[in-house]
């Protein structure tokens, strides 16, 4: 009996991988928007319109998406490990 978690092949993507990738992209867009909205405050320029501040909220949305993908991946790994333990290998 092995105590290792079953590993998928390198060509297969685990459940939740796509959600994590999308979350990282959305988070990056929100981070760039945050930098763009904060820069005028330090440079003494006029602040950006309110819509730019709403785009900053994508950081939180991206983080939540990535976290949901990680939880989905963890759940799938636990199911696979339980199935292997139940079947004997």
Phi, psi and omega in degrees: 000131182260146178260013180268146176286137179301143183245134177281159176295164183290337181279341183270145175255139181283156175301135179097347181298316181296321179296322178294316180297316179297319179298321179295318180294315180296320178298318180296320177298317178295324179293318177296319178297322178296316177298320181292327181277335180276329183304314180298332179292325179277333183270356179078015179273174177291140179294155179286163179295165184301329181301325179295324179289329177291326178295331178299333181293349177295340176300313180294321179295316179297319178298318180295320178296315180296320178295319178296320177295320178296317179296322178295320178294318179298316180298319179294320178295321179294320177297317179296318180295320178293322179294319179294318180295324181288323182273348177098341173173000000 
